[in-house]
Amino acid sequence: MSTETVTVHRLAPAVAARLLGLVLCAVAVLILLSTVAIAVLDLHTVFLLVPVAITVAVLVASWWVWREKGWVARFTGEGYRVRWVRGVGTPSARWKDVEDAVTTTIADSPVVVLRLRDGRTTTIPVEVLATDREEFVRNLQRHLRDGQGLRPL
């Protein structure tokens, strides 16, 4: 029985910061609207604690999602899974279904394309990964080789 190695490639910090910026803008709008509603309806300022509590809850939830689910590519002994990428194509497959892996450029961004035997593809943009490009490709090649049962010469 072999030990299964799982490799996780996380979301790049720059992409995570952009997502956090969107969350912060959304909660800022919530607090602004609540403040205006309190002023217009002449409510007590203690009601402003509700959007502040919602903001804290949203930020804690965002932190948890990023910590637990903030990975883009996950390689196991059986196959791979990709998420958080728009236009990925096939988000998961077994290594035995992969015909080959190629590196290319799409829209001036380097990507890795996994071509499956049935004609489908999986496109992984390496700029959204918090991993060095060459390290990612070497890791992918190792998992692909091991998953297809090939051994180095």
C-alpha positions as a Markdown table, in Angstrom:
| # | Residue | x | y | z |
|---|---|---|---|---|
| 1 | Met | 0.0 | 0.0 | 0.0 |
| 2 | Ser | 1.5 | 3.3 | -1.0 |
| 3 | Thr | 1.2 | 6.6 | 0.8 |
| 4 | Glu | -0.7 | 9.1 | -1.1 |
| 5 | Thr | 0.9 | 12.5 | -1.5 |
| 6 | Val | -1.4 | 15.5 | -1.7 |
| 7 | Thr | -0.1 | 18.8 | -3.0 |
| 8 | Val | -2.1 | 22.0 | -2.6 |
| 9 | His | -1.3 | 25.1 | -4.6 |
| 10 | Arg | -2.9 | 28.1 | -2.9 |
| 11 | Leu | -4.3 | 31.4 | -4.2 |
| 12 | Ala | -1.7 | 34.1 | -4.8 |
| 13 | Pro | -1.6 | 36.8 | -2.2 |
| 14 | Ala | -2.3 | 39.5 | -4.8 |
| 15 | Val | -5.5 | 37.8 | -5.9 |
| 16 | Ala | -6.5 | 37.2 | -2.3 |
| 17 | Ala | -6.0 | 40.9 | -1.6 |
| 18 | Arg | -8.2 | 41.9 | -4.5 |
| 19 | Leu | -10.9 | 39.6 | -3.2 |
| 20 | Leu | -10.6 | 41.0 | 0.3 |
| 21 | Gly | -10.8 | 44.5 | -1.2 |
| 22 | Leu | -14.1 | 43.7 | -2.7 |
| 23 | Val | -15.4 | 42.3 | 0.6 |
| 24 | Leu | -14.2 | 45.5 | 2.4 |
| 25 | Cys | -16.0 | 47.7 | -0.2 |
| 26 | Ala | -19.2 | 45.8 | 0.3 |
| 27 | Val | -19.2 | 46.1 | 4.1 |
| 28 | Ala | -18.3 | 49.8 | 3.8 |
| 29 | Val | -21.4 | 50.3 | 1.7 |
| 30 | Leu | -23.4 | 48.4 | 4.2 |
| 31 | Ile | -22.2 | 50.6 | 7.1 |
| 32 | Leu | -22.8 | 53.8 | 5.0 |
| 33 | Leu | -26.3 | 52.8 | 4.1 |
| 34 | Ser | -27.0 | 51.9 | 7.8 |
| 35 | Thr | -25.6 | 55.2 | 8.9 |
| 36 | Val | -27.8 | 57.1 | 6.5 |
| 37 | Ala | -30.9 | 55.1 | 7.5 |
| 38 | Ile | -30.2 | 55.8 | 11.2 |
| 39 | Ala | -29.9 | 59.5 | 10.4 |
| 40 | Val | -33.0 | 59.7 | 8.2 |
| 41 | Leu | -35.2 | 57.6 | 10.5 |
| 42 | Asp | -33.8 | 59.3 | 13.6 |
| 43 | Leu | -32.9 | 56.0 | 15.3 |
| 44 | His | -30.6 | 55.6 | 18.2 |
| 45 | Thr | -26.9 | 55.2 | 17.2 |
| 46 | Val | -26.8 | 51.8 | 19.0 |
| 47 | Phe | -28.4 | 50.4 | 15.9 |
| 48 | Leu | -25.1 | 51.0 | 14.1 |
| 49 | Leu | -23.8 | 48.0 | 16.0 |
| 50 | Val | -25.8 | 45.7 | 13.8 |
| 51 | Pro | -23.9 | 46.4 | 10.6 |
| 52 | Val | -20.6 | 46.5 | 12.5 |
| 53 | Ala | -21.3 | 43.0 | 13.9 |
| 54 | Ile | -22.3 | 41.9 | 10.4 |
| 55 | Thr | -18.9 | 43.3 | 9.2 |
| 56 | Val | -17.0 | 41.4 | 11.8 |
| 57 | Ala | -18.9 | 38.2 | 10.9 |
| 58 | Val | -18.2 | 38.7 | 7.2 |
| 59 | Leu | -14.5 | 39.3 | 7.8 |
| 60 | Val | -14.2 | 36.2 | 10.0 |
| 61 | Ala | -16.0 | 34.1 | 7.4 |
| 62 | Ser | -13.8 | 35.5 | 4.6 |
| 63 | Trp | -10.7 | 34.6 | 6.6 |
| 64 | Trp | -12.0 | 31.1 | 7.3 |
| 65 | Val | -12.9 | 30.5 | 3.6 |
| 66 | Trp | -9.5 | 31.7 | 2.5 |
| 67 | Arg | -7.7 | 29.5 | 5.1 |
| 68 | Glu | -9.7 | 26.4 | 4.4 |
| 69 | Lys | -10.7 | 26.7 | 0.8 |
| 70 | Gly | -8.2 | 29.1 | -0.5 |
| 71 | Trp | -6.4 | 26.6 | -2.8 |
| 72 | Val | -6.6 | 26.7 | -6.6 |
| 73 | Ala | -5.1 | 23.4 | -7.5 |
| 74 | Arg | -5.0 | 20.2 | -5.5 |
| 75 | Phe | -3.1 | 17.1 | -6.7 |
| 76 | Thr | -3.6 | 13.7 | -5.2 |
| 77 | Gly | -2.4 | 10.3 | -6.2 |
| 78 | Glu | -5.7 | 9.7 | -8.1 |
| 79 | Gly | -6.2 | 13.0 | -9.9 |
| 80 | Tyr | -6.5 | 16.7 | -9.7 |
| 81 | Arg | -9.1 | 19.4 | -8.8 |
| 82 | Val | -9.0 | 23.0 | -9.8 |
| 83 | Arg | -11.2 | 25.8 | -8.4 |
| 84 | Trp | -11.5 | 29.5 | -8.1 |
| 85 | Val | -10.6 | 29.8 | -11.8 |
| 86 | Arg | -13.1 | 31.1 | -14.3 |
| 87 | Gly | -13.0 | 29.3 | -17.6 |
| 88 | Val | -11.0 | 26.4 | -16.2 |
| 89 | Gly | -12.8 | 23.9 | -18.5 |
| 90 | Thr | -12.9 | 20.5 | -16.8 |
| 91 | Pro | -12.3 | 21.3 | -13.1 |
| 92 | Ser | -11.3 | 17.7 | -12.0 |
| 93 | Ala | -10.1 | 14.5 | -13.6 |
| 94 | Arg | -8.1 | 11.3 | -12.9 |
| 95 | Trp | -4.5 | 11.3 | -13.9 |
| 96 | Lys | -5.2 | 8.2 | -16.1 |
| 97 | Asp | -7.6 | 10.4 | -18.1 |
| 98 | Val | -4.9 | 13.0 | -18.9 |
| 99 | Glu | -3.3 | 12.6 | -22.3 |
| 100 | Asp | -0.7 | 15.3 | -21.9 |
| 101 | Ala | 0.1 | 18.6 | -20.2 |
| 102 | Val | 1.4 | 21.6 | -22.1 |
| 103 | Thr | 2.4 | 25.1 | -21.1 |
| 104 | Thr | 1.2 | 28.0 | -23.3 |
| 105 | Thr | 0.1 | 31.6 | -23.1 |
| 106 | Ile | -3.5 | 32.8 | -23.2 |
| 107 | Ala | -4.2 | 36.5 | -23.3 |
| 108 | Asp | -0.6 | 37.3 | -22.4 |
| 109 | Ser | -0.8 | 35.1 | -19.3 |
| 110 | Pro | 1.1 | 31.8 | -18.8 |
| 111 | Val | -1.1 | 28.8 | -18.4 |
| 112 | Val | -0.8 | 25.0 | -18.1 |
| 113 | Val | -3.3 | 23.1 | -20.2 |
| 114 | Leu | -4.1 | 19.5 | -19.3 |
| 115 | Arg | -5.5 | 17.7 | -22.3 |
| 116 | Leu | -7.8 | 14.8 | -21.5 |
| 117 | Arg | -8.2 | 11.7 | -23.7 |
| 118 | Asp | -11.8 | 12.5 | -24.5 |
| 119 | Gly | -10.9 | 16.0 | -25.9 |
| 120 | Arg | -11.7 | 18.1 | -22.9 |
| 121 | Thr | -9.1 | 20.4 | -21.4 |
| 122 | Thr | -8.3 | 22.0 | -18.0 |
| 123 | Thr | -6.6 | 25.4 | -18.1 |
| 124 | Ile | -4.7 | 26.5 | -15.0 |
| 125 | Pro | -3.3 | 30.1 | -15.1 |
| 126 | Val | -0.1 | 30.0 | -13.1 |
| 127 | Glu | -0.3 | 33.7 | -12.2 |
| 128 | Val | -3.1 | 33.0 | -9.7 |
| 129 | Leu | -0.9 | 30.5 | -7.8 |
| 130 | Ala | 1.2 | 31.4 | -4.8 |
| 131 | Thr | 3.9 | 29.0 | -6.3 |
| 132 | Asp | 6.8 | 29.4 | -8.6 |
| 133 | Arg | 5.9 | 28.5 | -12.1 |
| 134 | Glu | 8.7 | 26.0 | -12.6 |
| 135 | Glu | 8.0 | 24.4 | -9.3 |
| 136 | Phe | 4.3 | 24.0 | -10.2 |
| 137 | Val | 5.1 | 22.4 | -13.5 |
| 138 | Arg | 7.6 | 20.0 | -12.0 |
| 139 | Asn | 5.1 | 19.0 | -9.3 |
| 140 | Leu | 2.4 | 18.5 | -11.9 |
| 141 | Gln | 4.7 | 16.4 | -14.0 |
| 142 | Arg | 5.6 | 14.2 | -11.0 |
| 143 | His | 1.9 | 13.7 | -10.1 |
| 144 | Leu | 1.0 | 13.0 | -13.7 |
| 145 | Arg | 3.8 | 10.5 | -14.1 |
| 146 | Asp | 3.0 | 8.7 | -10.8 |
| 147 | Gly | -0.7 | 8.8 | -11.4 |
| 148 | Gln | -0.3 | 7.1 | -14.8 |
| 149 | Gly | 1.9 | 4.4 | -13.3 |
| 150 | Leu | 5.1 | 5.5 | -15.1 |
| 151 | Arg | 8.5 | 5.3 | -13.5 |
| 152 | Pro | 11.5 | 7.4 | -14.3 |
| 153 | Leu | 14.3 | 5.6 | -16.2 |
